Amino acid sequence: MAFQAGGQRPAPRPAPANPEVQAYLQDYAALLDAVPHPSLVVDHRWDVVLVNGAFRSLFGGAGPHPTAMPADNFLRYVLFHPDASAVLGEHESSWCLPMLAHFAAAVERHGHDHGLQAIRRDIAEDPIMEAAYRQGLPHWVRAVGRKAVEHDGAVRPLRHPDPRWGATECRIVVETPGSLAALGYTRLTLVLRETRRAPHRRGRPRRTGSHLRVVAASD
């Protein structure tokens, strides 16, 4: 599933005017870079504030996109970047649908936010994504339960470009200190997990259709 969202490139995020806040974020960036697992700090729109080197290594192969680069807005990357499924395993069920659920909650809390409204317009312009958001998402949440849409503690599949990891999993850990939370920021770390390689099994070829499995295909 790959969605080509149009629209304009998001405006650059202004740096905090407070010198103490700037210094804190600089020091926090140094801390983040010492973490061996991919880690990012985002705001309520999923605009990316900080990433570390491990994050850049994981997502550095993403091709250019006007609005959905992983280090610009992670929500847009998951939903709209055509290369996202190359890294995010089980892209539809494990990443897109939980992110859509969080987006829906953010719209409820910050309904007049221009950045969120721009994402909502891009969703509406794609009939497949719109059907997933309006029809498939409520059905999916009822089927899997609210716990499945939570990020903290979730274990989700990844395909790391580093062959030492390859097809693996990550546990998402949401850990936000008070100073970041006061700025409206959230930190997420994708803790890479070593997994045993299962023997190859023959089966049905992986479906490459563009519609979500939870949304019935058109006849």
C-alpha positions as CSV (number, residue, x, y, z in Angstrom):
1,M,0.0,0.0,0.0
2,A,1.5,3.3,-1.0
3,F,-0.3,6.6,-1.1
4,Q,1.0,9.6,-3.0
5,A,-0.2,12.6,-1.0
6,G,0.0,15.9,-2.7
7,G,-0.1,19.2,-1.0
8,Q,2.7,21.5,0.0
9,R,5.8,20.8,2.0
10,P,5.1,21.6,5.6
11,A,6.5,24.9,6.8
12,P,9.8,24.7,8.8
13,R,9.2,24.4,12.5
14,P,10.3,27.5,14.4
15,A,13.0,27.0,16.9
16,P,12.0,27.7,20.5
17,A,12.7,31.3,21.3
18,N,13.7,30.5,24.9
19,P,17.5,30.1,25.1
20,E,17.2,27.7,28.0
21,V,14.8,25.5,25.9
22,Q,17.2,25.6,23.0
23,A,20.0,24.5,25.2
24,Y,17.9,21.7,26.7
25,L,17.0,20.4,23.3
26,Q,20.6,20.5,22.1
27,D,21.7,18.5,25.1
28,Y,18.8,16.1,24.7
29,A,19.8,15.6,21.1
30,A,23.3,14.6,22.3
31,L,21.6,12.1,24.7
32,L,19.5,10.8,21.9
33,D,22.5,10.1,19.7
34,A,24.0,8.0,22.4
35,V,21.0,5.6,22.2
36,P,21.8,2.6,20.0
37,H,18.2,2.1,19.0
38,P,16.2,4.3,16.6
39,S,14.6,7.2,18.6
40,L,12.7,10.3,17.7
41,V,10.9,13.2,19.4
42,V,7.7,14.4,17.8
43,D,5.0,17.0,18.5
44,H,1.2,16.4,18.5
45,R,1.2,16.6,14.6
46,W,4.0,14.0,14.5
47,D,6.3,16.7,13.1
48,V,9.8,15.4,14.0
49,V,11.7,17.6,16.4
50,L,14.8,15.3,17.0
51,V,16.1,12.0,15.6
52,N,19.3,10.1,16.4
53,G,21.8,8.3,14.2
54,A,20.1,4.9,14.6
55,F,16.9,6.4,13.3
56,R,18.7,7.9,10.2
57,S,20.3,4.5,9.6
58,L,16.9,2.7,9.6
59,F,15.0,5.2,7.4
60,G,17.9,6.7,5.4
61,G,16.9,4.7,2.3
62,A,13.6,6.6,1.8
63,G,13.4,8.2,-1.5
64,P,12.6,11.9,-1.9
65,H,9.0,12.9,-1.2
66,P,7.6,16.4,-1.0
67,T,5.7,16.0,2.3
68,A,6.4,12.5,3.8
69,M,10.0,12.2,4.7
70,P,10.5,10.2,7.9
71,A,12.6,12.9,9.6
72,D,10.1,15.6,8.8
73,N,6.7,14.1,9.8
74,F,6.6,10.5,10.8
75,L,2.8,10.1,10.5
76,R,3.0,11.3,6.9
77,Y,5.8,8.9,6.2
78,V,3.9,5.9,7.5
79,L,0.7,6.8,5.6
80,F,1.9,8.3,2.4
81,H,5.5,7.5,1.6
82,P,5.8,4.8,-1.1
83,D,8.9,3.4,0.4
84,A,7.5,3.0,3.9
85,S,6.5,-0.7,3.5
86,A,10.1,-1.6,2.6
87,V,11.0,-0.9,6.2
88,L,7.8,-1.2,8.2
89,G,6.8,-4.8,8.1
90,E,3.1,-5.7,8.0
91,H,2.7,-2.1,6.9
92,E,-1.0,-1.9,6.8
93,S,-2.1,-3.7,10.0
94,S,0.9,-3.0,12.3
95,W,1.7,0.6,11.3
96,C,-0.9,2.4,9.2
97,L,-4.0,1.5,11.1
98,P,-2.5,2.3,14.6
99,M,-1.2,5.6,13.2
100,L,-4.6,6.4,11.7
101,A,-6.2,5.7,15.1
102,H,-3.8,8.0,16.8
103,F,-4.4,10.6,14.1
104,A,-8.1,10.4,14.7
105,A,-7.6,11.0,18.4
106,A,-5.4,14.0,17.7
107,V,-8.0,15.5,15.5
108,E,-10.5,15.1,18.3
109,R,-8.2,17.0,20.7
110,H,-6.8,19.6,18.3
111,G,-9.5,19.8,15.6
112,H,-8.6,23.3,14.4
113,D,-4.8,22.6,14.1
114,H,-3.8,23.6,10.5
115,G,-1.2,20.9,10.3
116,L,-3.6,18.1,11.2
117,Q,-6.2,19.5,8.9
118,A,-3.7,19.4,6.0
119,I,-3.2,15.7,6.7
120,R,-6.9,15.2,6.9
121,R,-7.3,16.8,3.5
122,D,-4.6,14.5,2.0
123,I,-6.4,11.5,3.5
124,A,-9.7,12.6,2.0
125,E,-8.2,13.1,-1.5
126,D,-7.2,9.4,-1.7
127,P,-10.4,7.2,-2.0
128,I,-8.6,4.2,-0.5
129,M,-7.2,6.0,2.4
130,E,-10.5,7.8,3.0
131,A,-12.4,4.5,3.1
132,A,-9.8,3.1,5.5
133,Y,-10.1,6.1,7.8
134,R,-13.9,6.4,7.8
135,Q,-15.0,2.7,7.5
136,G,-12.1,0.3,7.9
137,L,-10.5,1.9,11.0
138,P,-13.6,1.7,13.3
139,H,-14.1,-1.9,12.2
140,W,-10.5,-2.8,12.9
141,V,-10.5,-1.1,16.3
142,R,-13.5,-3.1,17.3
143,A,-11.9,-6.3,16.0
144,V,-8.5,-6.0,17.7
145,G,-9.4,-3.9,20.8
146,R,-8.0,-0.5,21.9
147,K,-4.8,-2.0,23.2
148,A,-3.7,-2.8,19.7
149,V,-3.6,0.9,18.7
150,E,-1.4,1.9,21.6
151,H,2.3,2.6,20.7
152,D,3.9,2.1,24.1
153,G,4.9,-1.6,24.5
154,A,3.7,-2.6,21.0
155,V,5.9,-5.1,19.2
156,R,5.9,-4.4,15.4
157,P,7.8,-5.9,12.5
158,L,10.7,-4.1,10.7
159,R,13.0,-4.8,7.8
160,H,16.3,-3.2,8.7
161,P,18.6,-2.3,5.8
162,D,21.5,-3.5,7.9
163,P,21.8,-7.2,7.1
164,R,22.9,-7.9,10.7
165,W,19.3,-7.2,11.6
166,G,17.3,-7.9,8.4
167,A,13.7,-8.9,9.0
168,T,13.2,-8.3,12.7
169,E,10.9,-6.7,15.3
170,C,11.0,-3.6,17.4
171,R,9.3,-2.8,20.7
172,I,8.0,0.7,20.8
173,V,8.9,2.4,24.1
174,V,7.3,5.8,24.8
175,E,9.4,7.6,27.4
176,T,8.9,11.4,27.7
177,P,10.6,13.4,30.4
178,G,8.6,16.2,32.0
179,S,10.6,19.0,30.2
180,L,9.7,17.5,26.8
181,A,6.1,16.9,27.8
182,A,5.8,20.5,28.8
183,L,6.8,21.5,25.3
184,G,4.1,19.2,23.9
185,Y,6.7,16.7,22.6
186,T,6.8,12.9,22.9
187,R,9.8,10.6,22.6
188,L,9.5,7.2,21.0
189,T,12.3,4.6,20.7
190,L,12.1,1.5,18.5
191,V,14.0,-1.1,20.5
192,L,15.3,-3.6,18.0
193,R,14.8,-7.2,19.0
194,E,16.9,-10.1,17.8
195,T,14.6,-12.7,16.3
196,R,15.2,-16.2,15.2
197,R,15.0,-16.7,11.5
198,A,12.1,-19.0,10.8
199,P,12.6,-21.5,8.0
200,H,11.2,-20.4,4.6
201,R,7.7,-21.8,4.0
202,R,5.9,-21.9,0.8
203,G,2.5,-20.3,0.8
204,R,0.3,-17.8,-1.0
205,P,2.3,-15.0,-2.6
206,R,2.2,-11.7,-0.7
207,R,-0.7,-9.6,-1.9
208,T,0.4,-6.3,-3.5
209,G,-3.0,-4.7,-4.0
210,S,-3.2,-1.1,-2.9
211,H,-6.4,-1.4,-0.7
212,L,-6.3,-2.2,3.0
213,R,-7.3,-5.7,4.0
214,V,-9.9,-4.3,6.4
215,V,-11.6,-2.4,3.6
216,A,-13.5,-4.6,1.1
217,A,-12.2,-4.2,-2.5
218,S,-14.5,-2.7,-5.0
219,D,-16.3,-5.1,-7.3
